[in-house]
Amino acid sequence: MRKFLVAATAALFVAGAPAVVVAQAPAAAVASQGKMIYTSTGQRLAPVYRVTGTGDAQIIHNGKLVTIPASTLSDVDGKLTTSLSRKEVGQAR
């Protein structure tokens, strides 16, 4: 009986391990200088000019330095993508 309990406990532990891995949040995208930023619709915005200490990406858009918050950045099919639209980026400071 004791061997059964040990085996059952071990089986539950092993079976529960993949669920923990699946439940982890995906890693945030990390901007790096020179990497192209795309909109969520796939349009190219501009390459990253500079990365701030907080991880925000700065680009030069229409002759202005624009900061794109790190919270809007994600990795979509290997591309650095922002959830902001081209219009929203143009209005940002």
N, C-alpha and C positions, 0 to 999 in steps of 0.2 A: 504494500500500500504506500509506503514512504517513497519508494522509487517512482511510483506513478505520480505522486504529487510533485516531486522534483522535476520529472520529465514534463509534466503539464505546465509547471511554472516556467521552465526554460522555453517551452514552445510558445507560450504567450509572450514572453519577453522578446523572442526573436521575431514573432509575427507582428509585434507592436513597433519594432524598430523602423520599418519602411514608412509607417504612417507619420512618424516624427520627421523624417527626412522630407516627405512630401509637404508637410505643413509649414516648412520654413519659407520665409518670404524671399523672393528673388533679390539678388544683389542689385544695388543701385548702380546706374551707369556712371562711369567716371570720365569726365571730360579731360582731354589732353590737348595741348597746344598744337594747332595745325589740323586737327580732326574736323571733318565737315559735319555740320549740324543740319538735320532735316526736319521738316514739319511732319505732323502726324499723317498728312496726305502724301508724303513722299517728295515734297518740293525741297530743293536745296536752299538753305539760307545763306550760310557763310562758314568759313573755317573758324575754329576757335582761335581768337587772338591772344587771350590770356585766361588763366584759371585763378580765381580768387582763393584766399585761404579757407573759405567756407565751401569750396567746391563749385561755386557758381561759374558759369562760362561767360566770357565776354567776347562779343563779336563786333565787327564794324559793319553796320547795316545802313545803307544810304548815307554814308559819310559820318555817322554818329556811332559812338561807343555805346553798345547796348548790353546790359547784363541779363542773362537768362538764368533764372534760379535753378539750382541743382535739383530741387524737388520736382521740376517739370521734365527732367531728363530721364530717358530710359534707353535701353539697348534693344532695337528691333531689327532682327535679321543681321546683326553685326553693325548696324548703323546707329550713330548717336542721334536720337530723336527727341524733340521737345513736344509737349502737348499743346504748346502755344501755336496759334495760327500766324501766318505771315503778317496779317494786319495787327495782331496783338503785339508782335515783336516790334513792328514799326512804331507803335504807340508807347512802348516801354522806354524807360530811361536807364 
